[in-house]
């Protein structure tokens, strides 16, 4: 009860803060549902472009098909007519926020409701009003269905909204349009930069391992330069808690690092401890999931062991630098070297036999160490750049909601 009282007080306080000339009303007072049926096999349907929810982009409302795409035999069920007077509102999975402004006549799935603005209501303003996060949140509160939620349009029509005079609506809509265009430009730029940053690791690896110098390196099989050991099989018996020891699994091994936030335990006998113990400098390689994903163990947990989902590569007599081998495996994963189109299963898998026979170029150990240090530095820089650009893109993605909130609070 106290939560409802607080919510009501907040709503009343917000009402009292509307700018001069604004008023509170309901969505049903500013638009109406316009469900003009178009049967799919009619002559009218043949002339109209069909729009489904997949043709409307989330949040931006961009329509991904235009009349020039040509009418196809789609929408075999009843559809609704729309034209450039309407706002198209996607009621299925309303959290996707699919609200569009068509500039042509067409027909749409009944999961999209054509809304017709009433006199004194600007269509662009109505569209922005429907896209704001407060509307999405209200719709999700009143949704029907759990697995495939749908907006209850009748309840949505009762939603209270702030409405300025028509001239102010047009001014706000025009300003928001300019701002959203700027946001989309910034988003496109950030996405392009992020894609470039995400491509950097592959570029660094290829520059080293696919180079004229690399072609002259002696070729060795991994089994000739590393001891290869698959981890212990997990079984119900090993979970008895008689000799619990921490062990690593596939999820713990990431590229060039370990995620130790979820280290599990199982029993290891004395013999198994000797067989599956990890040492500093061991290279742990994922067998499945993302085959080849690997990291060099530096004794982060003592003692620690490993599960069958992982291979342990231990260099023989310092013939190879484990970090050098890790970066070579990273290239192999990026180049799909470990995928097997002839395998009987579609599950990605790197068995010990195949790993053992993998051929790699092996330069002198001093060169391996230099290359590994150089690549580690480059990868760290690329990851810092990726994180920075990801945060930048996240901030840009939050801008539309913030801009809409300010606009409908009368702050623009």
C-alpha positions in Angstrom: 0.0 0.0 0.0 2.8 2.4 0.9 4.4 1.8 -2.5 1.2 2.8 -4.3 0.8 5.9 -2.1 4.4 6.9 -2.9 3.9 6.4 -6.6 0.7 8.4 -6.5 2.4 11.2 -4.7 5.2 11.2 -7.3 2.7 11.3 -10.1 0.8 14.2 -8.5 4.0 16.1 -7.9 5.0 15.6 -11.6 1.6 16.9 -12.7 2.1 20.1 -10.7 5.4 20.7 -12.5 4.1 20.9 -16.1 5.0 24.0 -18.0 2.4 26.7 -18.7 0.0 25.7 -21.4 0.6 22.0 -21.0 -2.1 19.6 -19.7 -2.5 16.1 -18.6 -4.7 13.8 -20.7 -4.8 10.2 -21.8 -3.4 8.5 -24.8 -7.0 7.6 -25.9 -7.8 11.3 -26.0 -5.1 12.2 -28.5 -5.3 9.2 -30.8 -7.5 6.3 -31.8 -6.9 2.7 -33.0 -7.6 2.5 -36.7 -8.1 -1.2 -37.5 -9.2 -1.1 -41.1 -9.0 -4.7 -42.2 -7.3 -5.8 -45.4 -7.8 -9.4 -46.4 -4.6 -11.0 -47.6 -6.0 -12.4 -50.9 -7.9 -9.3 -51.9 -7.1 -7.0 -54.8 -6.4 -4.2 -52.4 -3.8 -6.3 -50.6 -2.0 -6.9 -53.9 -1.3 -3.2 -54.2 -0.1 -2.6 -50.7 3.4 -3.2 -49.2 3.3 -5.7 -46.3 5.0 -4.7 -43.1 5.6 -7.1 -40.2 7.4 -6.5 -36.9 10.7 -7.8 -38.3 10.5 -4.9 -40.8 10.6 -2.2 -38.0 13.8 -1.4 -36.2 13.8 -1.3 -32.4 13.9 2.1 -30.8 14.6 4.1 -34.0 11.4 2.9 -35.7 13.2 2.8 -39.1 11.1 0.8 -41.6 13.4 -1.7 -43.2 11.2 -2.2 -46.3 9.9 0.4 -48.7 7.3 0.1 -51.6 10.1 -0.1 -54.1 11.0 -3.5 -52.5 8.0 -4.9 -54.4 5.0 -6.5 -52.9 5.6 -10.2 -52.0 3.1 -12.9 -51.1 3.3 -12.2 -47.4 0.9 -11.6 -44.6 -1.4 -14.6 -45.3 -3.6 -13.7 -42.3 -5.8 -10.6 -41.8 -3.9 -7.3 -42.0 -4.5 -3.7 -41.1 -4.3 -0.8 -43.6 -2.1 2.2 -42.9 -0.8 5.3 -44.6 1.2 8.4 -43.9 -1.3 9.7 -41.4 -0.7 6.8 -39.0 1.7 5.9 -36.2 2.5 2.2 -36.3 2.7 0.7 -32.8 4.1 -2.8 -32.3 2.2 -4.5 -29.5 4.0 -7.9 -29.5 7.0 -7.8 -27.1 6.5 -4.0 -26.5 9.9 -3.9 -24.8 11.4 -3.9 -28.3 9.9 -0.4 -28.7 8.9 -0.7 -32.3 7.0 2.5 -33.2 7.2 3.7 -36.8 6.1 6.6 -38.9 5.2 5.3 -42.4 5.5 7.6 -45.4 3.5 5.4 -47.7 0.3 3.3 -47.8 0.6 -0.3 -46.9 -0.8 -3.1 -44.8 0.6 -4.6 -41.6 0.4 -7.6 -39.4 -2.2 -7.3 -36.6 0.6 -7.4 -34.1 1.1 -3.8 -35.3 -1.7 -1.3 -34.4 -2.2 1.7 -36.7 -2.9 4.7 -34.4 -4.5 7.8 -35.9 -3.7 11.2 -34.2 -6.8 13.3 -33.4 -7.2 16.9 -34.3 -4.7 19.1 -32.4 -2.1 16.3 -32.1 1.1 16.2 -34.1 1.9 12.8 -35.5 5.7 13.0 -34.9 5.1 14.2 -31.3 2.8 11.2 -30.7 5.4 8.8 -32.1 8.1 10.2 -29.8 5.7 10.0 -26.9 5.1 6.3 -27.5 8.8 5.6 -27.8 9.8 7.2 -24.5 10.9 4.7 -21.8 8.0 5.7 -19.4 5.5 4.5 -22.0 7.4 1.2 -22.6 7.5 0.6 -18.8 3.8 1.3 -18.4 3.0 -1.0 -21.3 5.1 -3.8 -19.8 3.3 -3.4 -16.5 -0.1 -4.0 -18.2 1.1 -6.6 -20.7 -0.6 -9.9 -21.3 1.3 -13.2 -21.8 4.6 -14.1 -20.3 6.7 -15.9 -23.0 5.5 -13.6 -25.8 4.1 -10.5 -24.0 1.7 -8.3 -25.8 0.6 -4.7 -25.0 -2.9 -4.4 -23.8 -3.9 -1.6 -26.1 -7.1 -0.7 -24.3 -5.2 -0.2 -21.1 -2.5 1.7 -23.0 -5.1 4.1 -24.2 -5.8 5.0 -20.6 -2.2 6.0 -20.0 -1.8 9.6 -18.7 0.4 11.7 -20.8 1.6 15.4 -20.8 0.4 17.3 -23.8 1.5 20.8 -24.8 -0.3 23.1 -27.4 0.0 22.0 -31.0 2.6 24.6 -31.9 4.8 23.4 -29.0 4.3 19.8 -30.0 5.6 20.6 -33.5 8.6 22.5 -32.1 9.5 19.7 -29.7 9.0 17.1 -32.4 11.2 19.0 -34.8 13.9 19.5 -32.2 13.8 15.8 -31.2 14.1 14.8 -34.9 17.3 16.8 -35.2 18.7 15.4 -32.0 17.9 11.8 -33.0 19.6 12.3 -36.3 22.7 13.5 -34.5 22.5 10.5 -32.1 22.2 8.1 -35.0 25.3 9.6 -36.7 27.2 9.3 -33.4 26.0 5.8 -33.0 27.1 4.8 -36.5 30.5 6.3 -36.0 30.9 4.6 -32.6 29.8 1.3 -34.0 32.3 1.6 -36.9 35.1 2.5 -34.5 34.2 -0.4 -32.2 34.2 -2.8 -35.2 37.7 -1.6 -36.1 38.9 -2.1 -32.5 37.4 -5.6 -32.4 39.3 -6.5 -35.6 42.6 -5.3 -34.2 43.6 -8.6 -32.5 43.2 -10.6 -35.7 45.3 -8.0 -37.6 48.0 -8.1 -35.0 48.1 -11.9 -35.0 48.1 -12.1 -38.8 50.9 -9.6 -39.0 53.1 -11.9 -37.0 52.1 -15.5 -38.0 51.2 -14.8 -41.6 54.3 -12.9 -42.6 57.4 -13.6 -44.8 59.5 -14.0 -41.7 57.1 -16.6 -40.3 57.3 -18.7 -43.5 61.0 -19.4 -42.7 60.3 -20.7 -39.2 60.9 -24.5 -38.6 57.6 -26.4 -38.5 56.9 -28.5 -35.4 53.9 -30.5 -34.2 52.6 -29.5 -30.8 53.2 -33.0 -29.4 56.9 -32.6 -30.2 57.3 -29.4 -28.2 54.6 -29.8 -25.5 53.3 -32.5 -23.1 49.6 -32.6 -23.7 47.3 -33.8 -21.0 43.5 -33.8 -20.9 41.9 -33.0 -17.6 40.0 -35.2 -15.2 36.5 -36.5 -16.1 33.8 -35.0 -13.9 31.6 -37.6 -12.3 29.0 -37.9 -9.4 31.6 -39.9 -7.4 34.1 -37.1 -7.6 31.7 -34.8 -5.8 31.7 -36.7 -2.5 33.8 -34.1 -0.7 36.4 -36.6 0.6 39.4 -34.7 -1.0 37.9 -31.5 -2.4 40.3 -29.5 -4.6 39.7 -26.4 -6.8 39.7 -27.1 -10.5 39.3 -25.1 -13.7 36.7 -25.7 -16.4 36.1 -24.3 -19.8 34.3 -21.2 -18.4 37.3 -20.2 -16.4 39.6 -19.9 -19.4 39.3 -16.8 -21.5 41.8 -15.5 -24.0 45.0 -14.6 -22.2 43.3 -14.5 -18.8 41.4 -16.5 -16.3 37.9 -15.8 -14.9 38.2 -17.1 -11.3 34.9 -15.8 -10.1 33.3 -19.2 -10.2 36.0 -21.9 -9.4 34.4 -25.2 -8.3 35.8 -28.1 -6.4 35.8 -31.9 -6.8 37.8 -34.8 -5.3 41.3 -35.7 -6.5 43.2 -38.7 -5.3 46.9 -38.4 -4.6 47.6 -40.0 -7.9 45.2 -37.7 -9.7 46.7 -34.7 -7.9 50.1 -35.5 -9.4 48.6 -36.1 -12.8 46.3 -33.0 -13.0 48.1 -30.4 -10.9 48.8 -27.1 -12.6 52.2 -25.4 -12.6 53.2 -21.8 -13.5 53.7 -21.6 -17.2 51.2 -24.3 -18.1 49.0 -23.4 -21.1 45.3 -24.4 -20.6 43.4 -24.8 -23.9 39.7 -25.2 -24.3 38.6 -28.4 -26.0 35.0 -27.2 -26.8 32.9 -24.1 -26.7 35.5 -21.9 -28.5 38.1 -24.5 -29.4 41.7 -23.3 -28.8 40.8 -20.5 -26.4 43.7 -20.5 -24.0 45.6 -18.7 -21.2 48.9 -19.2 -19.4 48.6 -20.3 -15.8 50.6 -18.1 -13.4 49.8 -19.9 -10.1 46.7 -17.7 -9.3 45.4 -20.5 -7.0 47.6 -23.0 -5.2 47.1 -25.9 -5.5 44.7 -26.0 -8.5 43.7 -28.7 -11.0 41.7 -29.0 -14.2 38.7 -30.7 -15.7 38.5 -32.9 -18.9 37.1 -29.9 -20.9 40.6 -28.5 -20.9 44.0 -29.5 -22.3 47.1 -28.7 -20.4 50.1 -28.0 -22.6 53.4 -28.1 -20.7 56.5 -27.0 -22.8 59.1 -29.8 -23.2 62.6 -28.5 -22.1 61.7 -24.9 -22.9 61.3 -25.6 -26.6 58.4 -23.2 -26.8 57.2 -20.2 -24.9 53.6 -20.9 -23.7 52.5 -17.3 -24.4 53.8 -17.6 -28.0 51.8 -20.9 -28.4 48.7 -19.2 -27.0 48.8 -16.4 -29.5 49.3 -18.9 -32.3 46.2 -20.8 -31.1 44.4 -17.4 -31.0 45.1 -16.9 -34.7 43.9 -20.5 -35.4 40.6 -19.8 -33.6 40.1 -16.5 -35.5 40.9 -18.2 -38.8 38.5 -21.1 -38.1 41.5 -23.5 -38.2 39.9 -25.8 -35.6 36.5 -26.1 -37.3 35.9 -29.3 -39.1 33.2 -29.3 -41.8 33.4 -33.1 -42.0 32.7 -33.7 -38.4 29.6 -35.8 -37.5 28.6 -33.2 -34.9 28.0 -29.4 -35.3 29.4 -28.9 -31.8 32.9 -27.2 -32.1 35.5 -29.5 -30.7 39.3 -29.7 -30.5 40.3 -33.3 -29.4 43.7 -34.1 -28.0 44.7 -36.1 -31.1 44.0 -33.2 -33.4 45.7 -30.7 -31.0 48.8 -32.9 -30.8 49.2 -33.0 -34.6 48.8 -29.3 -35.0 51.8 -27.8 -36.9 53.1 -24.5 -35.9 56.1 -22.4 -36.9 58.7 -22.3 -34.1 61.4 -19.5 -34.2 64.2 -19.3 -31.7 63.1 -19.1 -28.1 64.3 -15.5 -27.7 62.2 -14.5 -30.7 59.2 -16.3 -29.3 59.5 -14.4 -26.0 59.9 -11.1 -27.9 56.9 -11.8 -30.1 54.7 -12.9 -27.2 55.5 -9.8 -25.2 54.8 -7.6 -28.2 51.4 -9.3 -28.9 50.4 -9.2 -25.2 51.0 -5.5 -25.2 49.1 -5.0 -28.4 46.2 -7.2 -27.2 46.0 -5.3 -24.0 45.9 -1.9 -25.8 43.2 -3.3 -28.2 41.1 -4.5 -25.3 41.4 -1.1 -23.5 40.3 0.6 -26.7 37.4 -1.8 -27.1 36.2 -1.2 -23.6 36.4 2.5 -24.0 34.4 2.4 -27.2 31.9 0.0 -25.8 31.3 2.4 -22.9 31.0 5.3 -25.4 28.4 3.4 -27.4 26.5 2.5 -24.3 26.3 6.2 -23.4 25.1 7.1 -26.9 22.5 4.4 -26.7 21.1 5.9 -23.5 20.8 9.4 -25.1 17.4 8.9 -26.8 15.7 8.0 -23.6 17.3 11.0 -21.8 16.4 13.4 -24.6 12.8 12.2 -24.7 12.5 12.4 -20.9 13.7 16.1 -21.0 11.3 16.9 -23.9 8.2 15.5 -22.2 9.2 17.2 -18.9 9.1 20.5 -20.8 12.8 21.1 -20.4 13.6 21.9 -24.1 
